[in-house]
Amino acid sequence: MAEARYITTQVRNKILRGIDPVKERQEKDLKKINRIKKEV
């Protein structure tokens, strides 16, 4: 329960700083995909 509240606080802080959490996650996923492609 405390963990979920911590995550929402993190997300709220990111939004306040003008960071889109969804976009950030997509960028991380893209980096992960690119890393996997390089390994193959």
N, C-alpha and C positions, 0 to 999 in steps of 0.2 A: 504493500500500500504506500509506504513512504517512498519506495522506488518510483512508482508511477507519478507521484507528486513532484519528485525531483526531476523527472524527465520533462514534465509539463513546464516546470520552472525554467529548465534549460532552453526549451523551445521558445518560451515567452521571451527570454533574454535575447535569443538569436533574432527573433522577429523585431524586438526593440532596436537591435543594432542594424536592422535592415538585411538580415540574412534569411533567405527562404530555406527552411529545413528540408523541404521536399527536393528542391533544386540541388541542395548540398548532397543529399543522399544519392540522387541520380548521378551526380558528378563522381561520387565515390564508387558507385556501381560501374560506371564507365571505365574508371581507372582500373578496377578489379578485372573487368572483361578484357581490357587492353593488355594487362599483365598476363592473363591466362593465354591470350592469343600469341603473345611473344614467346611463351614457354613451349607452346605446341610446335 
